[in-house]
Amino acid sequence: MNTRINRIIEKSDIKRERNRENSAAILRELTDITQDKSKWPVSFNQVSDALDIPSENIRHKALFLLGEMGLSYPDNVDHDLIKKIASCRTDSSEKVRAQAVCAMGRIGRGDYHLIVSWLPSMLKMRNDQSEKVRMNVIWACENIATQKPELFADQIDVFAEMLEDPADYVRMEAPEMFRVLGKRKPEYVLEYRSQLKELSEDDENRVVRVHADGALKAIETAADKKKTEAAQ
């Protein structure tokens, strides 16, 4: 499709020259679309074109925007777009890989059906060497779990392992997945309370301790509520 961004690419041959002036023009175009939400429903193809550009900053911004647009207008997302976003998960840039999985999480929050078949490969990214990517795997799954926690019923051990990640950045986020699941399906995560309690008391990072304690409280509150409702 001959979108405005596509025309800039063709005019400058940016794929070979990495022309700074035209890269700046594309970033301005993406910023304009980001700020004007009335353009979102008709801009999917245009923003998707930006994923073909070598610039790390452009691909990162395009992925962020596609995630937000997909959350707001999931009916405008098709298989080809998801596939193109998913292809960025193996990008050489950790920033792009992280934003790719984020985009899939945001789209999945809008309509989980769009990303169900991609969940196994998304979860494999927990082994990425980048802590930024690993953290964003959790964040993306939290987004999806707010709408469809059942998708993670058999994947809790994955997130339990991430509670022990060597990177503070990852351990700070991992308890949040237990909080999200615990509020909706406490029965999924009840058996992990001792692990969360230990983390809340002993982890060297204060944020990890606070998040673990918050997750534990959310699980226990939701579990007590279900018991009360069942007894009535």
Summary of the structure (lengths in Angstrom):
residues: 232
radius of gyration: 19.8
end to end distance: 59.3
largest distance: 69.9
contacts: 775
relative contact order: 0.07
helix: 84%
strand: 0%
